[in-house]
Amino acid sequence: MRSDPYDPPVPYGGSWRIGDVSITAVVESDASWKWRWLLPEVEQTVVDEIGWIAPQWGDHDRFHIRIQGFLLEVDDRRILVDTCVGNDKERPTPLFDRLETTFLDDLDAICPVEDVDTIVCTHLHVDHVGWNTRLRDGRWVPTFERARHLFAREEYEHWAEDTSELAVAVQADSVAPIMEAGLADLVEPDHVLTDEIRLESTAGHTPGHVSVRITSKGEQAVITGDMTHHPVQLARPGLCSSADVDPVASTATRRRSFSDWSEQEVLVIGSHYVAPTGVRLEPDGDGWRPS
């Protein structure tokens, strides 16, 4: 088992082996954003106060972030965790609008698209469901035609009732076509996929948010989803994303999860972390740090 180097070649953001389970990160895009665009309460002195943030995860002005999915392979199972933003989709945020990336080709080079049997969406935000569908002859059709798509029931029900512009758009082009094709399973937040892979409730960022826990041959890892966006939240668990639906719950989730993962020596694979994407945690004052 290994962690990825700081600057791995795109599109592959790192690979790890947890017992019998192979995990490969497939990068859709990298970006550097102003700190307060995502973390509105962050202090300008955070990089000086947390000496290990720079240079790999950010500098005084900007933090580095990555949009990526994770392919899990064990026995004959091929499971993709999160499907990024997708191509050709009209979005009000310029960063996500009408993208043309090579994500699908890059994934296909590792694992043929038709071999993916399961899609896990940690939650139903725009940058985690996009490649559920692709544009074909003017229609949004399922990308992974033989895969079961797992949505947490509470998560699906929450966003199905949201009437905001972005939520409606995401439902219409990335979720509804999967439901209409009969490819979706609404599951509970502790759903078990295989003997090695299960979901773990990490609600707060969204009501039904889940992370993905991997356990095999005495080793453990977790793919976080958006319960954490950036390693700065390890040191400052109370720093909430501007997209957190319930900041109190998301803070409590981070504290509980980071504590558990640290004690159990779990490899924490941050869904939006640039390299090193997979880290282990050790207590550090009122928070944690990569060990």
DRENNU-915163 format. One record per atom (N, C-alpha, C): residue in one letter; x, y, z. Coordinates in steps of 0.02 Angstrom, whole numbers, plus 50000, padded with zeros to 5 digits. Layout:
aXYZ
...
END
This chain:
m500434994050000
m500005000050000
m500445006250000
r500245011349962
r500655017249958
r500215023449952
s500495029049971
s500165035449958
s500465038349894
d500075042849861
d500315045549799
d500815051149811
p501265052549763
p501735058049769
p501365064749763
y501725070149776
y501395076649776
y501115078449708
d501475077249655
d501255079649590
d501185073949540
p500685069549550
p500605063849505
p500355066149437
p500475062249386
p500225064149320
p499465063949317
v499155069249291
v498445068949276
v498385064349215
p497885059849210
p497275059949248
p497265055849311
y497815052549329
y497785047949386
y498035051449448
g497605052049497
g497765055849556
g498045051749612
g498185045349600
g498455041149652
g498125034249650
s498465029249676
s498175022649682
s498415019549746
w497995015349775
w498135012249838
w497885005049837
r498165001049881
r497944994249890
r497764993249963
i497134991449975
i496894990050043
i496704982650043
g497154978450066
g497024971250064
g496894969049992
d496304966449980
d496114963949914
d495814969349869
v495744975349894
v495394980649858
v495894985549827
s495834986549762
s496224991549727
s495814997949720
i496125003549734
i495795010149729
i496205014549683
t495875017349632
t496225021749586
t495825028249579
a496155033849589
a495835040349579
a495905042449507
v495345044649477
v495335047149409
v495135054549412
v495585058849390
v495505066049398
v495115068949339
e494605072849355
e494265076749303
e494585083549294
s494745086949350
s495045093649344
s495385095549410
d495875099949404
d496205103149461
d496075110649457
a496045113749515
a495925120949517
a496235123949580
s496345130449579
s496545134249638
s496035139849647
w495715139949705
w495175144749718
w495355149149778
k495075155049780
k495135159349838
k494855155649899
w495215156149955
w495015152450014
w494285153550033
r494075159750033
r493405161250060
r492845159850009
w493035157949949
w492515155849901
w492175149549926
l492545145149959
l492265138949984
l492215138850060
l492695141850094
l492725141750167
l492675148950193
p492065151650197
p491985158850209
p492255161250277
e492345156850325
e492575158950391
e493325157950402
v493675155950350
v494385154650358
v494755161250371
e495245160950415
e495655166850430
e496215167550379
q496405173650365
q496935174950316
q497605172150338
t497675171150404
t498315168750431
t498355161150435
v497865157650406
v497815150450417
v498435146750393
v498735148850337
v499325145350310
v499925146050357
d499995151950389
d500535152850437
d500405148850501
e499775148650522
e499605145250584
e499655137750577
i499495135150518
i499525127950506
i500095126850457
g500685125750484
g501285125750443
g501305120450389
w500915115150395
w500965109650347
w500495110550287
i500105115950283
i499655116950226
i500055118450162
a500525123050167
a500925125050108
a501525120350101
p501735119050039
p501465121749977
p500955117149943
q500915110849965
q500545106049925
q499785107349924
w499505110149977
w498785110949979
w498545118149973
g499015122949968
g498795129849959
g499335134749979
d499195141149967
d499645146449989
d499225151850024
h499505157750033
h499145162850071
h498505165150035
d498505165049970
d497935167649933
d497425162349912
r497675156549895
r497225151549865
r497355144549894
f496845140449889
f496935133349906
f496845129149844
h497155123349844
h497135118949787
h496595113549799
i496235112049746
i495675107349752
i495645103249689
r495385097249695
r495355092549639
r494655089449636
i494405088649575
i493785085049564
i493965078349533
q493755072949566
q493965066349545
q493465061049567
g493495055449534
g493115049549553
g493595044049572
f493335038749603
f493765033449627
f493495026649604
l493915022949570
l493735016349547
l493975011149597
l493505007149623
l493655001749669
l493594995149632
e494104990949639
e494104984449605
e494244979049657
v493794974249662
v493894968549706
v493534962549676
d493884957049669
d493604951149635
d493354953349566
d492714952049551
d492454953949486
d492044960349489
r492084964049544
r491704970249552
r492104976249529
r491754980949496
r492044987149473
r491574992749495
i491774996449546
i491335001249579
i491645008249571
l491265012949545
l491495019749537
l491155024149589
v491565027449631
v491315031849682
v491345039049657
d490775041949646
d490675048849622
d490875049749549
t490465053649514
t490555054249441
t490675061549419
c490935065649465
c491195072249447
c490655076749415
v490865081349371
v490415086449344
v490095084249279
g490475080749236
g490215078549172
g490315083849118
n490225081649056
n490295086148999
n489635088948975
d489665094748944
d489115097648906
d488535100248948
k488615100449014
k488045102149056
k488025109649070
e487445112549062
e487355119749075
e487295120849150
r487775124749176
r487795126149247
r487875133649259
p487575136249312
p487645143449326
p488345145349349
t488735140549373
t489415141849395
t489895140849336
p490265146049315
p490705145349257
p491205139649263
l491425138149324
l491905132749334
l491635126049312
f490975125249310
f490665118849294
f490265118949229
d490245124649196
d489795125549140
d490075122749075
r489685118349043
r489835115748976
r490565113248971
l490755109049017
l491445106449017
l491555101648958
e492175101248939
e492395096248890
e493045093248916
t492985088048955
t493565084848986
t493645077748958
t494205074748974
t494355067948951
t494215062749004
f493825064549055
f493725060049112
f493495053049090
l493015052649046
l492745046149028
l493255041948991
d493625045048946
d494165041548911
d494705039148960
d494865043449009
d495375041649058
d495145035749101
l494515035849120
l494245030149157
l494245023849115
d494045024649052
d494005018849007
d494685015648995
a495215019649001
a495885016948992
a496085012449050
i495775013349108
i495905009149166
i495425003249169
c494795004849156
c494254999949161
c493735001549108
p493584997049062
p493074998549012
p492425000849045
v492135006149018
v491535009049047
v490995003749057
e490934999149009
e490414994049014
e490534989049069
d491144988949098
d491294984249152
d491124987149221
v490974993549225
v490784996549289
v490094993949308
d490044990649365
d489404987649384
d489024991549437
t489374996249471
t489045000049524
t489305007249524
i488845011949531
i489015018949542
i488785020849612
v489235023549651
v489055026149717
v489115033749715
c488585037249729
c488605044649735
c488595046249810
t489145048949835
t489165050549906
t488625055549925
h488435059749877
h487875064349885
h487705066849815
l487185070949810
l486935072649744
l487075079949724
h487665082349743
h487885088949719
h488165088449649
v488195094149616
v488365094749545
v489005091249526
d489515091449569
d490165088749552
d490265081449574
h489715078149589
h489755071049610
h489285066549571
v488905069449525
v488415065449488
v488445066449412
g488895070749389
g488865073049320
g488925067749266
w489395063049276
w489495057849225
w489005052049233
n488525052849278
n487975047849278
n487665047449209
t487665053149174
t487355053349108
t487825056949059
r487695055748994
r488045059348942
r487545061148887
l487725066148848
l487275068648796
l487345064348733
r486775061848710
r486765057848650
r486135059648610
d486235062148549
d485685064148505
d485195068848541
g485495073548578
g485095078648611
g484745076348675
r484885070348699
r484575067648759
r485105065648809
w484925066148874
w485365063848927
w485215056448940
v485715052248928
v485625045148936
v486135042448986
p485995036849018
p486485034049066
p487155032549033
t487685034549066
t488355033049041
t488545025849055
f488375023449114
f488555016749136
f487925012449132
e487815009649075
e487165006649059
e487005000249097
r487514996849123
r487384990749160
r487504991549235
a487644997649256
a487804998749327
a487185000449368
r487154997749428
r486675000149477
r486945006549509
h486525011549515
h486715018049543
h486435018549613
l486865019249662
l486645019349732
l486595026549757
f485985028549775
f485855035049805
f485575033849875
a485845037349925
a485545036849992
a484835039549989
r484375035850018
r483665037550012
r483525044650037
e483785046350096
e483655053050124
e483945058450079
e484525057050050
e484845061850005
e484415063049943
y484185057649913
y483765058249853
y483125062049868
e482795060349922
e482165063549938
e482255070949953
h482805072749984
h482935079849998
h482995083949934
w483415081749888
w483535085649827
w482965085149778
a482565079949782
a481985079549738
a481475084949754
e481505087649815
e481035092849836
e481335099849831
d481975100449815
d482305106949812
d482145110349745
t481925116549748
t481715120149687
t482215125349665
s482815125349694
s483325130149672
s483545128449601
e483805133449565
e483975132549494
e484475126849484
l485005126749524
l485515121649514
l485255114749532
a484895114149587
a484635107649607
a484165104849554
v483735109049526
v483275106849474
v483655104449413
a484175108149394
a484565106349335
a484925099649345
v485225098849404
v485595092649419
v485115086649419
q484545087549450
q484045082149450
q483835080349379
a483715085449338
a483445084249271
a483935080649225
d484585082549228
d485045079549179
d485505074249207
s485535073449273
s486015068649301
s485725063449348
v485115064549371
v484805059849418
v484175056849389
a483715061149364
a483085058549337
a483175053449282
p483645054349235
p483725049249182
p483925042449210
i484275042449266
i484475036049297
i483855032749329
m483445036749362
m482835034149392
m482375031449337
e482295035249284
e481835033349230
e482065027049194
a482725025849193
a482995019949160
a482965013749205
g482745014649267
g482705009149314
g483375006749339
l483875011249340
l484545009349359
l484735011649429
a484265014649466
a484415017449532
a484155012949588
d484545012649642
d484335009449704
d484385014549759
l483835015749794
l483855020249853
l484035015949913
v484585017649946
v484865013349997
v484925017150063
e485035013450116
e485145016350182
e485875018350190
p486025022850237
p486705025550241
p487225020650267
d487015014650287
d487495009550308
d487495003550260
h487285004850198
h487214999550148
h487884995850137
v487844989250132
v488434985150120
v488454983150046
l489014984650012
l489094982949942
l489414976149933
t489964975049969
t490324968749967
t490574967350038
d490904961650047
d491194960150112
d491694965550133
e491984968950084
e492514973850098
e492284981050096
i491724982550065
i491534989450049
i490824990850075
r490754996150113
r490094998050138
r490055005650142
l489445008050148
l489335015250158
l489355016850232
e489505023150246
e489555025550315
e489245032550317
s488755033450360
s488405039850364
s488885045350388
t488915050750348
t489305056750367
t488885062850350
a488285063050376
a487805068350360
a488025075050388
g487775080350356
g487925087150378
g488045091550318
h488535089650277
h488635093350215
h487985093250174
t487685087350170
t487005086550145
t486655081650191
p485985081350189
p485625077350239
p485775069850236
g485885067150177
g486005059950172
g486705058250150
h487175062650162
h487855061650139
h488155055250168
v488525051550125
v488865045550148
v489595045750126
s490025042450163
s490705040950142
s490735033550127
v491285031350098
v491355024350078
v491935021350116
r491785016150156
r492285012950198
r492525006450166
i493175005550164
i493484999550135
i493874996050190
t493734989650201
t494074985750252
t494264978950222
s494904977250224
s495124970950195
s495794968850224
k495824962750249
k496444959850274
k496794964250326
g496404967050371
g496674970950426
g496844978150408
e496724980250346
e496854987150325
e496194990650314
q496204997350322
q495595001250314
q495735007750277
a495235009850238
a495255016450205
a494555019150203
v494495025550192
v493835028650183
v493895033950128
i493415034050083
i493355039350033
i492845044250062
t493065050450073
t492685054950116
t492055057950085
g492035058750018
g491525063149991
g491655070250017
d491125074150026
d491205081250044
d491105082550118
m491155077450161
m491145078950232
m491765083050251
t492285082650208
t492855087150210
t493035088950138
h493185095250126
h493385097450060
h494135098450054
h494455100150110
h495155102250108
h495495100250174
p496135098450171
p496485096450232
p496495101650287
v496395108050272
v496365113150324
v495825111450376
q495305107750354
q494775105950400
q494985100550449
l495535097050436
l495805092450486
l496015096450547
a496375101750536
a496615105950591
a496065110350620
r495595112250578
r495045116650599
r494375113350580
p494155108350618
p493535104750599
p492925109250598
g492955114950632
g492385119450633
g492325123850572
l492825123650527
l492775127350465
l492285123850418
c491745127150403
c491215124150363
c491235126750291
s491065122350246
s491005124250176
s490395128650167
s490425133250119
s489855137350101
s489285133150075
a489425126950055
a488905122450029
a488625117750081
d488865118250144
d488595113850196
d487865115650210
v487425110850206
v486715112050220
v486615113150294
d486965109450336
d486895109950409
d487585110550440
p487835116750450
p488525117650475
p488645114450543
v488145114650587
v488235111550653
v488335104050646
a487925100950605
a487985093750595
a488625091950558
s488825096050510
s489435094450472
s490045094950517
t490065099850562
t490615100450609
t490645094350655
a490065092350682
a490035086550726
a490265080250690
t490065079650627
t490265073850587
t491025073650578
r491315079350561
r492045079550552
r492405077550617
r492195080450672
r492535078850735
r492475071450752
r491875068750746
r491775061650761
r492165057150714
s492115058650649
s492445054350600
s493205054750604
f493475060850609
f494195061550613
f494475057950675
s494105058450731
s494325055050792
s494325047450782
d493785044850754
d493735037550742
d494275035250694
w494355038950638
w494825036850587
w495545037150612
s495685042050654
s496345042650683
s496485036750729
e496025035150773
e496115029650821
e496185022950785
q495825022150729
q495825015750694
q496355015450638
e496755020650632
e497285020950582
e497025019750511
v496465023050497
v496155022650431
v496505027250382
l496635024750322
l496885029150269
l496315033550245
v496375040050252
v495855044750234
v495995047450164
i495565045650116
i495635047750047
i495145053450036
g495405059550033
g494975065450028
g494725066249956
s494075066349947
s493795066549880
s494015072649840
h494145078249875
h494375084249841
h495095086049857
y495455081649892
y496145083149910
y496595082149849
v497015087049834
v497565085849787
v498075081549824
a498575079249787
a499065074749818
a499465078349872
p499615074849927
p499435068049942
p498685067249960
t498335063749917
t497605062949925
t497435058349981
g497845053249994
g497735048450047
g498205049850105
v497915051150165
v498325052850223
v498065048950284
r498505048050331
r498295045550397
r498305051450446
l497915050850499
l497815056550543
l498135055250611
e498385060650641
e498605060350710
e498335066550747
p498145065750810
p497885071550847
p498405077150851
d498145083250847
d498585089150850
d498185094850881
g498275095850946
g497895101050981
g497155099450980
d496755104450955
d496035103550951
d495815100350885
g496305098150845
g496135095150781
g496595089350766
w496735088550702
w497155082950678
w497615085550624
r498115081550608
r498565083250554
r498755076750518
p498985077350455
p499225071350421
p499835068650456
s499865062050462
s500455059150495
s500935056350443
END
